[in-house]
Amino acid sequence: MSPLSPIAGQVFFGTAKRALILAACFCWGEVSPAVNAQDPAAATTLGATRFRGDDGTGFFPKCRVAVPWKDEAVTKLDLPGIGNGSPVIWSSQQQPRRAYLLSANPENATRYVIAVDLPTDAAPSNIAWTEEFPSSKHKLHQFSTYASSTPAVDQDGIYVAWADPEHVVVKHFSHDGQEKWSRDFGRYVSQHGFATSPILVDDKVILLDSQDAEELEPGVAPGEDRMLALSRTTGETIWEKKLPTKRVCYGLPNVRVLPDGKKELVCATTGLGIFGMDPQTGEISWNHDCFKQRVCSSTVLAGPLAIATHGSGGGRDNLLVAYDMESKQERFRIQRAAPYVPTPVAANDLLFLWSDAGVVSCVRLSDGTVRWSERVGGNFFSSPILIGDRLVNVSDTGEVTVLQASEAYRKLATISTDAAVRSTLVPADDVLLLRTYEQLWIIR
């Protein structure tokens, strides 16, 4: 393999013939998500039922909120506690449109599960209900909180997860706040705290329970990585798969639909690299061992490519790898300005990387070349999203940057909120949610 683009630091790709085949897998013209076979049922929801949308792509074509927005379009709700996790949204004929999120008291680690009625023409926003649960205070990363996880939601209610050193907790609540089931999976080992999130696949709640087995404090026994599949209705374990364990990882799996109609979980960890797993049995079908550092971003699916990153807080060893799931070959890798925490987003034949240090890059998926790379400034924990043809992200000081999602760099706007933000924006139809440390902003 030969390098194609010096601007990327290290970008490798296969033959020109393979590049042409990959190009045919992506859409051209209007901005649309990179071809990615997902759960067809996702199309019937509001677009925000898990982290980064129904299908985890971070692409929201139906959001009608003007970006940039005007100050009078914003409602700010104070929340109990603080948090980094994003909200999710659900609506049906049986109930008003609601957002659900987690928060926590930084002094004693009390966890809050919160439901917020979103505004209508007849009624303003308000907190519908809050359930609180005592927990134990423990060591966290300096930029984390006790509420750094995003719920998942369906017609039956919401699913949440959190952990402390002695407990990994998964709970299911109805839409009116009644606890339907609760599971405790025992000890949790991490120097940074808990920050992964559940997703829903068919009749299952899927959770990557990743833990630390390296860089442990004296006297701490290693943790163990495992993927859990629980019954949505009862919480009973359908299967549990132990995984090679190195460093705690936080990225969510994504769902790929195979040519025969069966589904496959695609995920990434330090111990396995990028891997595929049968969601019915937990059996690993393939893996590409390519990572040595922690995986914080979620796996992106774009046509035949599975894309994931590893890295560290210093950013020196950050790496993005694109793996072809059909040919079982690595297609390209990028080191320069690769993100560590923020998850990339793909549309058409383009992949947009938003680094933790505020460098945004546009990569052509068909051949791995970097089309542009520009510094927008700021530090980022939030992941970029696409609202139509606009690429949007928010820095940890609350500055929202809006770029044109195209092969030519164009900055459209910046919005200063003067708020601490480490969660990802959540759009849906006529509303855009921004979760700050202490508030939920509802933008219409």
N, C-alpha and C positions, 0 to 999 in steps of 0.2 A: 504494500500500500504506500502511496506517496502523498506528501502534504500538498494541499491545494491553496490554502489561504494563510499567509503569514500573520495577518491581523488577528487571527484567532488564537495565536500562541501555538497550539497544536491541533490541527484539524486533519483527519484522515478519512479517506473515502475509497471505495472500491473502484471498479472499472467504469468507464463512460457508459457502457451498455447498461450496467445495473442502475446508473443514475437516471437514464432515460426511462427504465421500467418504473423506478420509484416516482419520477415526475408524473407518470400517467396515473398514479394512485391518488394524486392530490387535486383539489378543485381550483379553478381559476375564475377570475371575474370578481363578483361581489364577495365581500368577506364572509366566510363560512368556516365552521370548525374543520380542522384537518380530518380527513375521512377516518372515522373511528366507530366501529360497530359496538353499540351500547344496548342497554336494556330498552326495548321499544316502549315499554310502559312509561318511561321517563317523560315522553313527549306530552303526556296528559297532565302533568303537574305544573306548578308555577315556575320551576326552574331553579329552586334553591332548597332542596331537600337533604343536602349533605354538604360537606366542605367543597367549595368551588362548583356548586350547581348540581343538578340532578345526575349528570353523567361524569362529574369531576373534571370537565374540560376547561372551566373558567370562561366559557363563551356564552354570552347572554344577548341574543339578537332581538328579543322582544321587549327589552326595557325601554320605556318611552320617557324616562326622566332626562331633562336637559343637563348635559355635562359640558361646561361648568354650570352650576346651579346658582340661584340667587339666595341671599340670606333669608328672605321671607318664606322660602320653600322648605325650611328646616324646622323640625320639632325635636327638642332635646328632652329625653327622659332620664332622670337620675336612676341609677341602679344601686342595689345593695352590693357592697364590696367592689372588687375590681376584677378584670380578666382580659385575656388575649384571644379567647376563642371567638369564632364568628357565629352569628345567628343563622338559623334556618327558618323557612317559611312554609306554611301549609294553609290551604283554604278548601272548603267544601260547601255544599248546600246546607249541611247540618250545623255549621259553625262559622263564625266570622273569621276573616283572614288574620292569622296570628304568626308572630315570630317567637322563636324559642331560643334560649341561650343559657349558658352557665356563667356564674360569677362566684367570687369567694372573698371571705374576710382575710386580709393579709396578716392580721394579728393572731388569729386562732385557727385558721384554715377551714372555718365553716363553709360548706358548699351550698350554693343557691341554684336551684333550677327555676327558671323564670319564663313565664308566658306573657307576651305583650300583644294586646289587640291593636292591629294597625289601623290607621285612620280610614274613614269612609267619608262620603259627602255629608252624611248625617251625624257622624260621631268622631270625636278626636281620638288620638292614641292614649292608651292607659295600660298599666300593668294589670293583667287579668288575674294572675295568681303567682305565688312564690312558695316553693317548698325548700326548707333548709335542713342540712344534715351536718352534725358535728364530725370533725375529723381531727387528725393530729398534725401539728405544725412540724415541718421538716425542711431540710436543705433544698433550695431551688437554685437554678441558674439566676444570675442577677437580673436578667431581662424576662424571666418567666413569672407566672403566677400559679395559684392553685386552681385556676380555671382557664387553662390554655387549650381545652378540647372543644370541638364543635359537635353538637348533637346530630343525629339523623332523625328524620320524621317520615311517617306514612299515615294512611287513613286511620290507623289504630292508635296513634300517639307518637311519643318521642322516645328516643333511646340515647342514654348518656353514659359516659364513663369517666372515672377519675381514679387516682391511686395515692396511697401513702406507703411508707416502708413496709407495712404489715398487710396491706389490702389492695387488691385490684378490683374495683367495684364497677359493675355494669347494671343499670336500672332501666326499666321501661315504665313510662307514665302514660295514662290516657290524656286526651286533649283537655280535660277539665282538671288535671293535676292529681288524679288518683294513681298511686303506685300499683302497678299490675304484677310486676315481679322484680326481684333483685338477686344478683349473684355476687359472690366474693371469691376471687381466684387466688387469694393468698398474697405472699410477699412480693414487693416490687423493689428492684435495685436499679437506681439511676442517680448519677451525680447531678443531673439537671432537672429532675422532676418529670411528671407525666404530661404528655402533650399530644398523644395520638387520638384518633377519633374513630367511632364506629361507622360502618357503611352497611347498607341493606342490599342483599342479593337474593332474589326469589323469596323463599320463606325463612331466610337466615339473617341474623345479625353477625357481621364479620368484624373482628377486632384483631389487629396486629399488636400483641402484647410483647414488645421488644424491651430487653433489659441489658444492663451492663455486665460483662464478664471480664473487662479490662479496666485498667486505671482505677482500681478500687481503693477505698480507704482501708487502713489496717484493720483486720478483724472482720471485714465484710465478706461474706460468702458470695460467689458469683451468682448472678441471676441467669435466667434462661429465656431465650426467645421462643415464642409459640404463636401460631395463628389459631384463633378461636372461631368456631361457627356455632351459634346458639339459635334455638328456635325463637322466632319473633313472638310467638303467642305464649310460650311457657318459660322461656329462658333456659330450658334444658340444653345441655351440651350435645350437639349433633356430631361434631368431631373436634379434636384438638390435635394439632400437628406441631411437634417440637422441631425447632429450626436451629442451625448452627448459630452460636451466640458469640459475639465479639463486643460491639459497642451499641448502646441503646440507639434505636432509630425511630423516627416519628412520621415518616411518609406514609400516606394512605395507599392501599391497592386501588387499581382501576379494573374495569370489567371489559373483557374482549369477547366478542361473539365469533366463534369459529365457523368455517364454511359449512359444517354439518349442523349448525344451529346451537351447539353446546356452548356453554360459557366457560371462560377461563379468568381467574384472578391473575393480574400482573402486578408485581410489587418489587421493591428493592430494599435490601439490607446490607450491612457490612459483611455479614457472614456468608451470604449467598450471592451477592451482586443482584443483577436483575433476574427475576425468575417468574415462571408460570405455574399455576396451581389449579387443580380441579376443585371448584367450589362445592361439589357434591360429596367429595371424599377427603379433601385435604392433601391428596397425593401431589407431589411436585412433578411436573411434566418436563421441565427444562430449566436450566439456569445458565447465566453468563457471569462468571466470577470476575468482577472488574473493579471492585471498590475496596479501599483500605481504611477510609475515614468514615465518619458518621453520615448517615443518610437522613436529612431533615425534610427535604422537599418530597412531594408526592409524585408518583409515576405518571407520566404523560403518554398517552397513546395517540399516534398520528399515522394513519395508514398502517403499513406493516411494522412501523417503528415503535419500540418501547424506549422512552427517554427518561433518564433519572440522573441525579447528581449526588456527589458526596463532597465533604469539605470539613472545614474547621472554622472557629471564630476568627482566626487570623487571616483566612482567605488565601493563603499561599498555595495550598494543595487542592483547592477546589477543582472539580472535574465534572463535566457533563459527558455522558455516554449515550449514543443512539444505537440501539441493537435491533436488527431485522429479525422479527419473530418467525418469518416464513423461511428465509434462507439460513437462519441460525448463524448469522455473521454480524460482527460489529461493523457498523457503517461509518460512523465518524465519532470523534471526541473533541471537546473544546475545553481548554484550560483557562485561557485569558478571560477574565470577567465572568466566569461561570458562577451561578448563584449557589449559595449554601442552604439558606432557609427558604427564600421565595421559590415557588413552583413556576416553571416556565408555562407559556400558553401558546398554542399552535392554531393557525388559521390558514386555509388554502395551502400554499406550498411554503409558508413562512413559520418559523419558530421564533418567539420573542423571549429573550432572557433578560431578567431584571436583577442585577446583582445586589447583594447586601449593601455594598458601598455606593449604590446609585449609578451604576453604569448599565445602560440598556443596549442590547445588541439584537440585530435582526439576522437570522440564519436561514438560508434556503434549505428546506428539508430534503429536496431531491438530490443535492450533491454536497451538503454540509458547508458551503461557503458562507462567510460572514458578509452580509451586504452593507451593514453599517454598525458602528458601535460608538455611542455618545454618552458622555457623563451628564446626567441631569441633576446630580447632587443629592445629599441627604443619606440617611441610613435606613434600611428597609428590613422589616420582618414580614410584612404583608406580601401576598402574592399578586402579581398583575392579573387583571381580568380584561376581557374584551366586551365592551358595550357597543354592539354593532361594529362599526369600523374604527372605534376609538379604543386605544390601549390605555388603561387607567391603573394607577397604583398610588398608595399613600405612604408617606414616610413616617418614621417613629415620632416626629414632631408635628404630624398632622398636615403636612403639605401634600396636596393631591396634585399629581402631574398627569396631564392628558396629552397623549401623542397620537398621531395618525398611524394606524396599523397598516403599513405599506412598506415596499422595498426602498422608498425614499424617506429619510428622516425628516419629520416635521413635528415641531412642538406646537400644540394647539392652545394650551392654557395651563395655568397653575392656580390652585385654590388654597389659601391659607386658613386653616381651622384653629390653629393654636391649641391643639389637643394632643395628648399622648395616645398613639395608636400603634398596636402591634397585631391587629386582626385584619382579615381580608374583606374588602367591600362585598356587599351582597345585593345584587339587583334582582328585581322581579316585576314585570309589567310596569305599573305606574309608581313604583317605589324603589328607593335605593337606601340600603341600611349601612350606616357606618358605626361600628362599635368602637368607642374610645375606651380608655382605661376605666372610666367611671360612669359613662353615659351610653345610651343608644340614640344615635341621631337618625331620624326618619325624614328622608328627603323626597319631596314629591314634585 
